[in-house]
Amino acid sequence: MDVTTNIKPGNALDVARIRQDFPLLSRKMNGKPIVFLDSAASSQKPEKVIDAISEYYRAQHANVHRGVYQLSQDATTAFEAVREKVRDFINAPASEEVIFVRGVTEGINLVASSFGRKFLREGDEVLITAMEHHSNIVPWQMICEEKGASLKVAPINEAGELIMEEFERLLSDRTRLVAATHVSNTLGTINPIREMVQMAHAKGIPVLVDGAQAAPHMKVDVQELDADFYTFSGHKVFGPTGIGVLYGRAKWLNAMPPYHGGGEMIKTVTFEKTTYAGLPHKFEAGTPDIAGVIGLGAAIDYVLEIGQDAITQYENQLLAYATERLKEVEGIRFIGTARNKASVASFLVEGIHPYDLGAILDKMGIAVRTGHHCTQPLMDWYGIPGTVRASLAFYNTTEDIDRLVEGVKKAVAMLR
């Protein structure tokens, strides 16, 4: 695989050069050069992001939206510039539809709470899929229980693909919202979101998309998808933890009550009544994670500098390489074999608990995730306790995969 050309959009990636941008990748783990294969949990951060956060605190810090003095005005300008950068990154129609949240978990909870309080009634339904992360299950269970609504689950097949006929059948005149992942964090399945949205919209049903695992690996265009809500986390897309984005169609956001109360989200306050600010501030109570927003902006710049098409192409090649090499392991079983996948290889080895395999790989300097990956209902459906998950990013190499495969083979030999 050719990974030696310059870092330019549309070209193959100079991965050796890219890796120099990520300080942690040069360290050792348990005395071995680290092989980091857990980017689906949280990606590593380039120097550009680290420096942007540091520079903000060193030279720019002041609270935003509240000060007439120059430092506050400059911080506000930098903060709001990132909102516009995010709008462009996901092709949202307007920056007012971009809400800063702590991450996908808060984004989904915001919609579940605010949309649910306004639009859910007893006997209504919310439709999700069988491959959802707990963050796209639990908030809907909570609001459904509160409102006397029901949570419906669209099934998948053995490959980990949504059964579209069943999904469409479950869309009923009682369905008030669909909430679905764009890319499964456990299976790597890329769902046909555009088709799902079309089916839902044909019945007047809005759709929320969990984009946590999509935004780092592919272009996201919320207008092309026609999603009503789309949310992603900064820390998955090479930015800092504690910051994320919720895009919402203005007609829904304007109709929904605020999620949190406090400063910034108000227009006027008296002891008798409060009127709320317009979008996006209506949903951004209190002092935001200003440094996190600045870091997210730097992360987006970095991803765009490399090129999203180049990232997708390279990671697809790397996943294909990893899949073929892992087939060399005797007794391996892949969990998630969808025809359309992104950078996740989840697997089990016959007779070996995934935790034991992960613990031995750790001693070899290889970081993988083991367990249920916050998808316990999915694990129950497959009848397994969990998997070993190797998740890829554009800073990974074929050498990383080779070390993983050789490590798995050694671990199997030790455990059998």
C-alpha distance (Angstrom), angle and dihedral (degrees) to the residues before:
residue distance angle dihedral
M1 . . .
D2 3.80 . .
V3 3.80 110.6 .
T4 3.79 98.0 151.1
T5 3.79 105.5 96.1
N6 3.80 125.6 99.0
I7 3.79 124.4 -77.7
K8 3.78 99.6 -98.5
P9 3.80 130.0 137.3
G10 3.77 111.0 -92.9
N11 3.82 94.8 17.3
A12 3.78 130.8 101.7
L13 3.77 112.0 -89.2
D14 3.77 128.8 -101.1
V15 3.78 91.8 -139.3
A16 3.80 94.3 176.0
R17 3.79 87.9 58.3
I18 3.81 92.8 44.2
R19 3.80 91.9 52.8
Q20 3.79 90.1 59.7
D21 3.81 87.7 65.0
F22 3.83 91.6 62.3
P23 3.83 110.9 71.0
L24 3.79 96.2 -166.9
L25 3.80 93.5 58.3
S26 3.81 90.2 67.5
R27 3.81 94.6 57.8
K28 3.79 128.7 89.3
M29 3.80 129.5 -116.8
N30 3.79 117.6 -154.5
G31 3.80 88.3 -10.4
K32 3.81 94.1 -55.5
P33 3.81 130.3 103.4
I34 3.77 103.8 -94.8
V35 3.79 122.1 -107.2
F36 3.79 104.0 -164.2
L37 3.80 111.7 -158.3
D38 3.80 101.2 156.1
S39 3.79 103.1 86.5
A40 3.81 91.8 127.9
A41 3.81 87.0 68.2
S42 3.80 93.8 44.5
S43 3.78 130.7 -27.3
Q44 3.78 126.3 -130.3
K45 3.81 120.1 -103.0
P46 3.80 127.2 -119.0
E47 3.80 122.0 -134.3
K48 3.80 88.9 -108.4
V49 3.79 91.3 65.0
I50 3.81 94.3 42.5
D51 3.80 91.0 49.2
A52 3.81 93.4 47.5
I53 3.81 91.5 54.7
S54 3.80 92.2 45.5
E55 3.81 92.7 47.8
Y56 3.78 91.6 49.7
Y57 3.80 91.9 55.4
R58 3.80 92.7 41.6
A59 3.78 99.5 47.6
Q60 3.81 114.1 4.3
H61 3.78 111.2 37.4
A62 3.79 118.6 135.6
N63 3.77 132.7 119.7
V64 3.79 114.9 -84.7
H65 3.82 132.6 -122.7
R66 3.81 92.7 10.7
G67 3.77 112.5 72.1
V68 3.79 131.1 77.6
Y69 3.80 90.8 -162.2
Q70 3.80 119.8 100.1
L71 3.80 98.2 -110.8
S72 3.79 92.0 55.6
Q73 3.78 91.6 45.0
D74 3.81 90.7 51.7
A75 3.81 91.9 48.8
T76 3.80 90.3 49.3
T77 3.80 91.5 50.0
A78 3.83 91.4 50.5
F79 3.82 91.6 45.8
E80 3.79 94.9 50.0
A81 3.81 91.6 44.0
V82 3.81 87.5 64.3
R83 3.80 90.5 52.6
E84 3.79 87.9 57.4
K85 3.81 90.0 45.2
V86 3.82 89.9 54.1
R87 3.80 90.5 47.2
D88 3.79 88.9 56.5
F89 3.83 92.9 42.2
I90 3.81 92.3 60.1
N91 3.83 96.0 25.3
A92 3.79 94.4 -120.0
P93 3.81 114.0 176.6
A94 3.82 94.7 -123.2
S95 3.80 137.3 10.8
E96 3.83 89.2 -128.8
E97 3.81 86.6 70.2
V98 3.83 91.5 60.4
I99 3.81 112.1 92.6
F100 3.81 121.0 -172.3
V101 3.81 112.3 -134.9
R102 3.80 134.7 162.6
G103 3.79 92.4 -97.8
V104 3.78 143.2 -60.8
T105 3.80 91.5 -52.5
E106 3.79 92.0 59.6
G107 3.80 92.1 39.6
I108 3.80 91.3 57.4
N109 3.80 93.0 42.0
L110 3.80 89.4 51.9
V111 3.80 92.3 54.6
A112 3.80 93.8 41.1
S113 3.79 91.3 51.5
S114 3.80 101.2 38.9
F115 3.79 99.6 33.8
G116 3.79 90.4 40.2
R117 3.80 94.4 51.2
K118 3.79 90.2 51.1
F119 3.80 104.5 37.4
L120 3.83 111.7 18.6
R121 3.79 119.7 93.9
E122 3.79 135.6 171.8
G123 3.80 110.5 -68.2
D124 3.81 94.5 22.4
E125 3.81 122.8 125.0
V126 3.80 138.2 -138.1
L127 3.82 116.1 -158.5
I128 3.82 123.0 -148.1
T129 3.82 132.8 159.4
A130 3.79 132.6 -105.9
M131 3.82 92.3 -112.9
E132 3.80 98.2 59.9
H133 3.80 126.1 133.7
H134 3.80 114.7 -118.9
S135 3.81 87.5 -105.3
N136 3.80 88.1 66.3
I137 3.80 94.5 44.2
V138 3.80 109.8 41.0
P139 3.84 98.9 51.2
W140 3.81 89.9 52.9
Q141 3.80 91.8 47.4
M142 3.80 89.3 52.1
I143 3.80 96.5 50.0
C144 3.82 92.7 40.7
E145 3.79 90.6 53.3
E146 3.79 90.8 48.2
K147 3.81 93.6 49.0
G148 3.81 99.6 35.9
A149 3.80 91.4 -113.9
S150 3.81 127.8 138.2
L151 3.79 130.9 -118.9
K152 3.81 113.4 -138.6
V153 3.81 123.9 -164.6
A154 3.81 125.0 -149.8
P155 3.83 109.5 -143.7
I156 3.80 130.6 -125.9
N157 3.79 133.7 -147.2
E158 3.81 127.6 -117.5
A159 3.81 91.4 -87.9
G160 3.79 89.9 58.2
E161 3.79 96.2 -107.3
L162 3.78 123.4 138.4
I163 3.81 112.7 -108.0
M164 3.78 97.4 -126.5
E165 3.81 95.8 -165.0
E166 3.80 89.7 57.3
F167 3.80 92.1 44.6
E168 3.80 90.6 54.2
R169 3.80 91.9 45.0
L170 3.81 91.2 54.5
L171 3.81 92.1 55.4
S172 3.78 101.2 98.7
D173 3.78 140.5 163.1
R174 3.82 86.1 -94.1
T175 3.83 94.9 55.8
R176 3.79 109.6 107.7
L177 3.81 99.6 174.3
V178 3.80 142.1 4.2
A179 3.82 118.8 -144.1
A180 3.81 117.0 -171.9
T181 3.76 140.1 159.2
H182 3.80 118.5 -113.1
V183 3.82 92.2 -150.9
S184 3.81 123.7 13.2
N185 3.79 112.9 -120.7
T186 3.82 90.6 -149.9
L187 3.80 104.2 35.6
G188 3.79 102.0 27.2
T189 3.81 88.6 -132.5
I190 3.80 113.9 158.8
N191 3.78 106.6 -144.7
P192 3.83 120.9 -142.7
I193 3.78 91.4 -114.3
R194 3.80 96.6 168.2
E195 3.80 91.3 55.1
M196 3.80 91.6 44.8
V197 3.79 91.1 51.3
Q198 3.80 91.2 49.8
M199 3.80 90.9 52.7
A200 3.80 91.8 48.3
H201 3.79 95.6 44.3
A202 3.80 90.5 50.8
K203 3.81 84.6 67.9
G204 3.81 94.9 39.8
I205 3.82 93.6 -106.1
P206 3.84 120.0 143.9
V207 3.80 120.5 -135.0
L208 3.81 132.1 -142.6
V209 3.80 117.2 -160.5
D210 3.81 124.2 -156.6
G211 3.80 101.1 -144.5
A212 3.81 98.5 175.0
Q213 3.82 93.6 117.7
A214 3.81 96.7 33.3
A215 3.80 103.4 54.9
P216 3.84 94.9 63.3
H217 3.82 94.2 50.4
M218 3.81 110.0 35.8
K219 3.77 145.7 16.2
V220 3.78 112.7 -79.9
D221 3.80 118.4 -154.3
V222 3.79 110.8 179.4
Q223 3.79 91.8 -171.7
E224 3.80 92.5 53.6
L225 3.80 90.1 46.2
D226 3.82 88.8 44.5
A227 3.81 88.8 -143.6
D228 3.80 118.2 170.3
F229 3.81 92.1 -151.8
Y230 3.81 129.3 15.9
T231 3.79 125.5 177.3
F232 3.81 135.3 -175.6
S233 3.81 137.7 170.0
G234 3.79 125.7 -119.8
H235 3.79 95.1 -141.2
K236 3.80 92.2 59.7
V237 3.80 91.6 53.5
F238 3.85 95.3 54.2
G239 3.80 94.1 -88.9
P240 3.81 131.3 112.0
T241 3.78 127.3 -67.2
G242 3.78 120.8 -104.1
I243 3.79 97.0 42.6
G244 3.78 131.7 91.5
V245 3.76 144.5 145.0
L246 3.77 136.0 -111.0
Y247 3.78 115.8 -167.9
G248 3.77 113.3 -163.8
R249 3.76 132.1 177.9
A250 3.82 106.8 -108.5
K251 3.79 94.4 -126.1
W252 3.80 90.6 60.4
L253 3.81 96.9 39.8
N254 3.80 91.6 50.2
A255 3.80 90.6 51.2
M256 3.82 95.0 47.8
P257 3.82 123.4 85.8
P258 3.83 118.9 -120.1
Y259 3.79 118.3 -81.8
H260 3.82 97.8 -146.7
G261 3.80 130.5 21.2
G262 3.78 126.6 -141.9
G263 3.76 141.1 76.5
E264 3.81 123.6 -7.0
M265 3.80 95.9 20.2
I266 3.79 93.0 76.6
K267 3.79 135.6 87.1
T268 3.80 98.2 -171.2
V269 3.80 132.6 -4.1
T270 3.80 129.2 -161.4
F271 3.79 128.1 158.6
E272 3.77 87.2 -105.9
K273 3.82 101.8 46.4
T274 3.79 144.7 -0.8
T275 3.78 126.4 -151.0
Y276 3.77 118.1 -157.5
A277 3.78 132.9 -124.7
G278 3.76 121.3 -112.1
L279 3.79 125.5 -104.6
P280 2.97 132.5 -24.7
H281 3.82 96.3 10.7
K282 3.80 93.5 55.6
F283 3.81 87.4 76.9
E284 3.83 99.1 37.8
A285 3.79 106.2 76.6
G286 3.79 118.7 176.3
T287 3.77 132.3 3.0
P288 3.81 107.6 -29.5
D289 3.79 128.8 -138.8
I290 3.79 91.4 -89.3
A291 3.79 95.6 173.0
G292 3.79 89.4 47.3
V293 3.78 90.6 54.3
I294 3.81 90.7 49.1
G295 3.81 89.6 49.7
L296 3.80 91.2 48.3
G297 3.79 89.5 53.6
A298 3.80 90.5 52.6
A299 3.80 90.6 48.6
I300 3.79 91.6 52.7
D301 3.80 89.8 49.6
Y302 3.79 89.6 51.9
V303 3.81 94.4 49.6
L304 3.79 91.6 48.2
E305 3.81 91.1 47.9
I306 3.79 90.2 57.5
G307 3.79 92.7 42.1
Q308 3.78 127.9 -114.6
D309 3.79 95.0 -129.3
A310 3.80 90.4 51.9
I311 3.81 90.4 48.6
T312 3.81 92.5 51.4
Q313 3.80 93.2 46.9
Y314 3.80 94.5 47.6
E315 3.80 95.0 45.4
N316 3.80 91.6 48.8
Q317 3.81 89.4 53.8
L318 3.80 90.6 47.5
L319 3.81 92.7 49.7
A320 3.81 90.5 50.3
Y321 3.81 89.6 50.6
A322 3.81 92.1 48.3
T323 3.80 92.3 48.8
E324 3.80 93.1 51.4
R325 3.79 94.1 45.8
L326 3.80 93.9 47.2
K327 3.80 89.3 55.3
E328 3.81 85.7 72.6
V329 3.83 89.1 71.5
E330 3.79 110.2 97.7
G331 3.80 112.6 -122.8
I332 3.80 96.2 13.0
R333 3.79 118.9 155.2
F334 3.80 120.0 -168.5
I335 3.80 117.1 -144.1
G336 3.78 106.0 -153.0
T337 3.78 117.1 29.4
A338 3.80 100.3 168.5
R339 3.77 117.2 158.6
N340 3.81 90.2 -126.2
K341 3.79 110.7 49.9
A342 3.79 141.8 155.6
S343 3.80 130.3 -149.7
V344 3.81 103.1 -47.2
A345 3.80 130.6 106.3
S346 3.81 112.1 -176.0
F347 3.78 117.9 -178.6
L348 3.78 149.2 156.1
V349 3.79 129.7 -148.5
E350 3.79 115.7 -140.2
G351 3.78 113.5 -100.2
I352 3.83 95.3 6.4
H353 3.80 126.4 102.5
P354 3.81 111.3 -128.9
Y355 3.80 92.0 -128.6
D356 3.80 91.8 56.9
L357 3.79 91.0 49.9
G358 3.80 92.3 48.2
A359 3.81 92.7 48.7
I360 3.81 92.2 54.2
L361 3.80 92.0 46.2
D362 3.81 87.9 53.0
K363 3.80 89.8 59.7
M364 3.81 87.3 55.4
G365 3.80 92.1 53.9
I366 3.82 94.0 -103.7
A367 3.81 116.4 132.9
V368 3.81 114.8 -156.2
R369 3.77 130.7 151.4
T370 3.80 121.0 -112.3
G371 3.79 130.1 -171.8
H372 3.79 135.8 43.5
H373 3.84 95.3 -39.7
C374 3.82 91.5 -137.9
T375 3.80 89.7 -61.9
Q376 3.80 102.1 103.4
P377 3.83 95.3 151.5
L378 3.81 88.7 54.1
M379 3.81 91.3 50.6
D380 3.82 89.1 49.6
W381 3.81 89.9 51.8
Y382 3.82 90.4 54.4
G383 3.82 90.1 43.1
I384 3.81 94.1 -125.1
P385 3.83 134.6 120.7
G386 3.79 93.8 -130.5
T387 3.78 142.0 -60.9
V388 3.76 143.1 -110.5
R389 3.79 105.8 -106.8
A390 3.80 124.1 -160.6
S391 3.78 108.7 -171.8
L392 3.78 121.7 -171.3
A393 3.78 139.1 -146.5
F394 3.79 133.3 -179.0
Y395 3.82 90.8 -92.9
N396 3.80 91.3 64.5
T397 3.80 122.0 96.1
T398 3.77 140.6 -159.2
E399 3.81 85.9 -104.6
D400 3.83 88.3 61.0
I401 3.79 88.8 53.5
D402 3.79 92.2 47.2
R403 3.80 90.4 53.2
L404 3.80 90.6 48.0
V405 3.80 92.9 51.8
E406 3.79 94.0 45.7
G407 3.82 89.1 46.2
V408 3.78 92.1 51.9
K409 3.79 90.7 48.9
K410 3.82 91.6 51.2
A411 3.79 91.9 45.9
V412 3.81 91.5 50.4
A413 3.79 90.2 50.8
M414 3.80 90.2 51.7
L415 3.82 95.5 46.7
R416 3.78 99.1 45.1
